Amino acid sequence: MWKKKWVPIISSVVLAGATFLPVSTDAAVGKKNVQASYNNIKVMYNGVTVPTTIEPFIVNGSAYIPVRMMANVFNKDVVWNGTTYTIDVKDRADTRVAALQAEVATKDAKIKDLEAKIADLQDDISDLKDKKSSKKDDVDDRMDDLENDLNYDYGDYEDIDWNITLSGDEDDISVEIEIDLDKYQDEFDDLTKSDLRKLVKDICNDIWEEFEDADIDGEIIDSYDDDTEYEFTGDGSNHDIEFDGVEI
C-alpha cells in the first residue's frame, strides 16, 4: 500500500524551492490542490542510487524528481530566478576536459621543443658532414700533391722507372712502389737491400713530413706479374721502419 500524503496547496514558490521535474512551459499560473503519493521512490543512474534530500513523489500518475538532483547527475548547473520564476539549466564546466586540454597543450609544447632540438641536431650533423667532407677533400689534395712529389723525387731512383702510389687517410697510408721487372729485372737485381731500404726510408720520412702521425703500410711490387717483392711498415708514433721484417 502507498503511503499517501495530501498537499493542500503547492504554489509556484514551493515548487521553485524544491525544483522538481516535470515542468511545463504551458502550465497555468496560480494555485492548485494536488494529491502527492510517496512510496519510497528511488532514482537509479547506471545501476547506482542517486541520493537526494527531497523524496520524489507521484502526482496524477507522474513522478516528480528534483531538477537539481538530476542536474548534478548530468553535470549541469541549476539556477532558480525567483523574480521571473525561471529554472535556468546550464552546462557545467567539465574539469576533466580542462585537465585533458592542459595535458594536450603541455605535450604539444614538448613535441615542438623536441622538434626544435631535432632540427638543431640535424643542422649540427649537416655541419659535421660538411666539415668532414671538406677535411677529406683537403687530405685527398695533400695526398695527391705528396704522391706527385714522391714520383718527382724518386721516380728515377738508381736510373730505374718507379711508380709510387699513395692511398688511405691522414692516419693510415698505404704505399705501393711499382717496378716493371720485365723491363728492369737486371737493374733491380743489381740493387742491394741497402739501396732498397734507403729508398723506402726516404719515402717514409717524406710522408711523415706531411702526415706526421700516419702509420705506413707499403709494398714493392712487380707491375708486370703483379707480385710483391718486399713489404715494409712505418710506425707513426715513433717513426720506426721495418723493411722485409727487419728494422731500419
C-alpha positions in Angstrom: 0.0 0.0 0.0 1.2 3.5 -0.9 1.6 5.9 2.0 -0.4 8.9 0.9 0.1 12.5 1.9 -2.3 15.3 1.0 -0.7 18.6 0.0 -3.4 21.3 0.2 -1.5 24.0 -1.8 1.6 23.7 -3.9 2.4 27.2 -5.0 5.0 28.1 -7.7 7.2 29.4 -4.9 7.2 26.0 -3.2 7.9 24.2 -6.5 10.7 26.6 -7.1 12.4 25.9 -3.8 12.1 22.1 -4.4 12.8 22.4 -8.1 11.0 19.2 -9.3 10.5 17.7 -12.7 8.5 17.7 -14.8 8.0 21.4 -15.5 5.7 22.5 -18.3 6.1 25.9 -20.1 2.4 25.9 -20.7 1.4 25.5 -17.1 -1.2 27.9 -15.7 -0.2 30.5 -13.2 -2.0 30.1 -9.9 -2.6 27.7 -7.0 -3.9 24.1 -7.2 -4.7 21.5 -4.6 -2.9 18.2 -5.6 -2.6 14.8 -4.0 1.0 13.6 -3.8 1.8 9.9 -3.3 5.0 8.7 -1.7 6.2 5.2 -1.9 10.0 5.4 -1.2 10.7 6.1 -4.8 14.4 5.6 -5.7 16.2 7.1 -8.7 18.9 4.9 -10.3 21.7 6.1 -12.7 23.7 3.3 -14.4 22.7 1.0 -11.6 23.7 3.3 -8.8 21.2 5.0 -6.5 21.1 8.8 -6.8 21.0 10.4 -3.3 18.6 13.2 -2.7 17.4 15.2 0.4 13.9 15.6 -1.2 12.0 12.4 -1.8 10.4 12.0 -5.2 6.6 11.6 -5.3 3.8 10.9 -7.8 1.0 13.3 -8.8 -1.7 12.2 -11.1 0.5 9.3 -12.3 3.6 11.4 -13.0 6.7 11.0 -10.9 8.3 14.3 -9.8 12.0 14.4 -9.3 14.2 17.3 -8.1 15.8 19.1 -11.1 18.9 19.9 -9.1 19.4 16.3 -8.2 19.3 15.2 -11.8 21.3 18.2 -12.9 24.2 17.0 -10.7 23.9 13.6 -12.2 24.3 15.0 -15.7 26.9 17.6 -14.6 24.6 20.6 -15.1 24.2 23.8 -13.0 20.7 24.9 -12.0 19.7 28.4 -11.1 16.3 29.5 -9.8 15.2 33.0 -10.6 12.5 33.9 -8.1 11.7 37.1 -9.9 10.9 35.6 -13.3 10.0 32.2 -11.9 12.6 30.6 -14.2 14.7 27.5 -13.8 17.9 28.0 -15.7 19.9 24.9 -16.5 23.4 25.4 -17.9 26.2 23.2 -18.9 28.8 22.8 -16.1 32.4 23.2 -16.9 34.0 19.7 -17.0 37.2 19.8 -15.1 38.3 16.6 -16.7 38.1 18.2 -20.2 40.1 21.2 -19.0 42.7 18.9 -17.5 43.0 16.9 -20.7 43.2 20.0 -22.7 46.0 21.3 -20.4 47.8 17.9 -20.8 47.5 18.0 -24.5 48.8 21.6 -24.6 51.8 20.5 -22.4 52.5 17.6 -24.7 52.2 19.8 -27.8 54.7 22.2 -26.3 57.1 19.3 -25.5 56.7 18.0 -29.1 57.5 21.4 -30.5 60.5 21.6 -28.2 61.7 18.2 -29.3 61.1 19.1 -33.0 63.3 22.2 -32.5 66.0 20.1 -30.8 65.9 17.6 -33.7 66.2 20.4 -36.2 69.2 21.8 -34.3 70.8 18.3 -34.2 70.2 17.8 -37.9 71.9 21.1 -38.6 74.8 20.1 -36.4 75.1 16.7 -38.3 74.9 18.5 -41.6 77.7 20.9 -40.4 79.8 18.0 -39.2 79.3 16.2 -42.6 80.4 19.4 -44.4 83.4 19.7 -42.2 84.3 16.1 -42.6 83.9 16.3 -46.4 85.9 19.4 -46.5 88.6 17.8 -44.4 88.6 14.7 -46.5 88.9 16.8 -49.6 91.8 18.7 -48.1 93.6 15.4 -47.1 93.0 14.0 -50.6 94.5 17.1 -52.1 97.5 16.9 -49.8 97.9 13.1 -50.6 97.8 13.8 -54.4 100.4 16.6 -54.1 102.6 14.3 -51.9 102.3 11.5 -54.4 103.4 13.8 -57.2 106.3 15.0 -55.2 107.4 11.4 -54.4 107.3 10.4 -58.0 109.2 13.5 -59.0 111.9 12.9 -56.4 112.2 9.1 -56.6 110.6 8.1 -59.9 114.0 7.5 -61.5 115.8 6.2 -58.4 119.0 4.5 -59.5 118.1 5.1 -63.1 115.1 2.8 -62.9 111.5 3.9 -63.5 109.4 3.6 -60.3 105.8 4.5 -59.9 104.7 5.4 -56.4 101.0 5.3 -55.4 99.5 6.5 -52.1 96.1 5.8 -50.7 94.3 5.9 -47.3 93.9 8.9 -45.0 96.0 11.1 -42.7 96.2 8.3 -40.1 96.8 5.2 -42.2 98.6 5.4 -45.6 99.3 2.6 -48.0 102.2 2.9 -50.3 102.8 0.9 -53.5 106.2 1.2 -55.2 105.9 -0.4 -58.6 108.7 -1.5 -60.9 108.3 -3.3 -64.2 110.7 -6.3 -63.8 110.0 -7.4 -67.4 111.9 -4.3 -68.3 114.2 -3.7 -65.4 115.0 -7.1 -64.0 118.7 -6.8 -64.4 118.9 -3.3 -62.9 116.7 -4.4 -60.0 118.9 -7.4 -59.3 121.9 -5.1 -59.2 120.3 -3.2 -56.3 121.3 -4.2 -52.8 118.9 -4.4 -49.9 120.6 -1.3 -48.5 119.6 0.6 -51.7 116.0 -0.5 -51.3 116.0 0.3 -47.6 117.3 3.8 -48.4 114.5 4.3 -51.0 111.8 3.1 -48.5 113.2 5.1 -45.6 113.4 8.3 -47.7 109.8 7.8 -48.9 108.5 7.2 -45.4 110.3 10.2 -44.0 108.8 12.4 -46.7 105.4 11.1 -45.9 105.8 11.9 -42.2 106.8 15.5 -43.1 103.3 15.9 -44.4 101.4 13.4 -42.2 103.4 13.2 -39.0 101.3 10.6 -37.2 100.4 8.4 -40.1 101.0 4.6 -39.9 102.5 3.4 -43.2 102.0 0.0 -44.8 103.8 -0.5 -48.1 105.0 -2.9 -50.8 107.5 -3.0 -53.6 105.5 -4.6 -56.5 106.5 -6.1 -59.8 103.9 -4.4 -62.0 104.5 -6.9 -64.8 103.5 -10.0 -62.8 101.7 -8.2 -60.0 103.9 -9.9 -57.5 105.0 -8.4 -54.2 108.8 -8.4 -53.9 109.2 -6.7 -50.5 107.0 -5.4 -47.7 107.6 -2.6 -45.3 105.9 -0.7 -42.4 106.3 2.6 -40.7 105.1 3.4 -37.1 103.6 6.8 -37.0 104.1 7.2 -33.2 107.9 6.8 -33.2 108.7 6.7 -36.9 110.3 3.3 -36.7 110.5 1.5 -40.1 110.7 -2.2 -40.8 111.8 -3.5 -44.2 111.4 -7.1 -45.1 110.8 -7.9 -41.4 114.0 -6.0 -40.3 114.0 -2.6 -38.6 116.0 0.0 -40.4 
